[in-house]
Amino acid sequence: MYWVYILRCADGTLYAGITNDLPRRLAAHNAGRGAKYTRGRGPVELVYREACPDKSAALRRERAVKALRRAEKLSLIARGTSES
């Protein structure tokens, strides 16, 4: 199973990504070994996660989430975690 996730960085910005091991990836982001975007913006907080059946579906969903405007991402976060 893969996860699409959204992080809130310490500077208030949002970052979306995918992983098949959410705790490990979150630890990597907070240790400065995650995505280049999150380095220097930590600590980060997991604010949304959504389960996807495979990597291909996760990549498609990540692309769709990244295309959302900030207000739409905040609305998605407010609706809560999706574990479909």
N, C-alpha and C positions, 0 to 999 in steps of 0.2 A: 504494500500500500504506500502511496505517496501522499504528501501533504502540500497544499498551497497555504502559505502563511503570510501574515502582515505583522511587521514589527513597528513599534513606535520608538524612534531614536531619542536620545536625551535632548536633542535640539528641537524636538517636536515634529520632525519630518517622519514620513511613513516609507517603509521599504517592503516590497513583496518579493517572495521567492518560493522555491519548491525544495523538498527534501524527502528522503525515505526514512530519516531518523531525526525527528524533531528535537529531542533533548540534546543530541550531539551537535546539531546545527546551531541551536540557540547558544550553547556553550561556546562554540567556535566564534559566533558573532561577538559575544561579550568578551572573548579573549583577544579580539582584534585579528582573528584568523578567518573571519567570514568574508562576505563580499567587500570589495573595495569601498563601496558606498558607505557601509556601516563603520568602517575603521575611522576612529576619531570622532564618531558620533555616539559612542556608547556611554553608559550601558544602554542596551536595548531591552524592550519589553514586548513579549508576545501578546498581541491584542486580538488576533483572529487566526483561526486555522480551519481548513476545509479538506476533508479526505477525498482522494481521487483513486480510482481503481488501478491505474497504471501511470507510467511516466508520460506517455503521450497525452493522456487526458489532463494530467497535472500541468504540462507545458502549455496546452491550449487554454486552460483556466487561468494560469498565471498571466498569460498575454492579455486575456480579457480583463483581469483585475488591474493590471498595470495601465490599461487604457482608460480606466475610470478616472474621473476628476476627483480631487481630494474630498469634496463634499460627499460624493457617491461612495468612496472608500470608507469615510466615517459612518455613513449610513449602514454599510455592510457590517462594519465592526459593531455598531449599536445593536444590530439584529442578532449578533452572537455567533458562536462557533457552529459550524456545520460539519457533521460527521456522517455524511451520506454514504 
